[in-house]
Amino acid sequence: SGNADAFGNKVDHKIIGIDPGAGEMKLTDKVIKDYELSNWTVQSGSESTMIAALDKAIKKKEPIVVTGWTPHWMFQKYDLKYLKDPKGIYGKEEKIHTVVHKGFEKKDPNATKVLDQFSWTADDMGKVMLSIQNGTDAKKAAAQWVKDNADKVSAWTKGANKVSGKSIKLGYVAWASEIASTNVVAAVLEDLGYNVTLEQLGAGQMWAGLAKGSDDAIVAAWLPTTHADYMKQFKSKVTDLGPNLEGTKLGLVVPSYVKIDSINDLKD
Ligand code: PBE
């Protein structure tokens, strides 16, 4: 790469990634292969290390490229754009599904009914994410949203009964979107009398835990693309209750002041 002006040289040919178990990290490896970016590496970390790097670069108006996704408050806080993905590696718009351990639907049809009826929009989720991002404790932010959206919540709990201290365990990953959704569902189940345990895990552990039954349910399955490998691996051990949110997106994200527009432009 003799081109000193190449974007890659300005960022040390490094994409700032997130946790290694995230579906988006596997897809980003495929991006490197399929777009022939062999001199690029993907730095793993977490959502918060990725955001910290992005924040630092934007404050100095420096170039940076990160793995990003929607819904995420980062698009409210910063002026960002997705790099075009002409090969479509990150897939089309997808959905977030609710998935339970196989057999949970028979073991607790009441909770399953609520989990199955749980469905909201990116706007709804955005409100909870923003409140958490502004410093409100996740549990409080979720409880407040539930209080402010009694009409929506009553559609989720329609036909479900109150219980007295029945236990349910929800697995999730510390991604802003999943912190918001999982805490909201937990608040709704708690209002019905459930004793809810939230277990924060890596993405691989979350899927394996659900398959094993150490967790009862997740509301964090990004399908059909992002978690395709996990779904394929654990298909016979889980029951997919369908989408709870539509219209998500993943991709490589840069600040709007960066001149490049496409993943193809990452090539020197
Ligand atoms: N994400 C957010 C996850 C799903 C939710 C895009 C970082 C992933 O890549 O697995």
Boltz pocket constraint, residues with backbone or C-beta under 6 A from the ligand:
constraints:
  - pocket:
      binder: B
      contacts: [[A, 18], [A, 21], [A, 22], [A, 23], [A, 24], [A, 25], [A, 68], [A, 69], [A, 175], [A, 177], [A, 203], [A, 220], [A, 222], [A, 226], [A, 227], [A, 249], [A, 250]]
      max_distance: 6.0
